[in-house]
């Protein structure tokens, strides 16, 4: 059995690995801000982080792995802002509209994230969108599943739609809007109210509102 010193060394190594990964990602963000994601090479990131390419590859196997990790970090920050917007909403409909508009607004305002998406839009796609533990889906679930569950409890979510199905649909809607920088907030709201809300809100709830 390993002694206490071995466990302490293991913990120290893990902490050092986490710190080094953060340093590499911070270096990648600085490079993206300076050059744009499309022009950043692994060599640039390693140089900015003050390490060799060989050392960098101990923590990230490919350039895409680095960019995916940066994209997830940026989305996590965007998610905090969306959660704040959702907390102010009184109705399910308002949550879908305000939360979506805030998602797109914050994504567009984050130049690092936008640069990443322009370089490779697949960075915001999970390898298996059905995998509930996949990075983008799990992050979206943290933000939105509570909204859908409350809507179900309040009789607002259509009975024929499961919460996970509603989440999948909303993720796709957000991706569509994110690659349409020509759409204004007003146009996005109009599309949400005409096409997205009718697909999610129960008919009984719509009749009561009418």
Secondary structure as UniProt FT lines:
FT   HELIX           4..35
FT   HELIX           37..39
FT   HELIX           42..49
FT   HELIX           53..56
FT   TURN            57..59
FT   HELIX           63..86
FT   TURN            87..88
FT   HELIX           92..109
FT   HELIX           111..119
FT   HELIX           121..124
FT   TURN            129..130
FT   TURN            132..133
FT   HELIX           135..153
FT   TURN            154..155
FT   TURN            159..160
FT   HELIX           163..178
FT   TURN            181..182
FT   HELIX           185..191
FT   HELIX           192..196
FT   HELIX           197..200
FT   HELIX           203..209
//
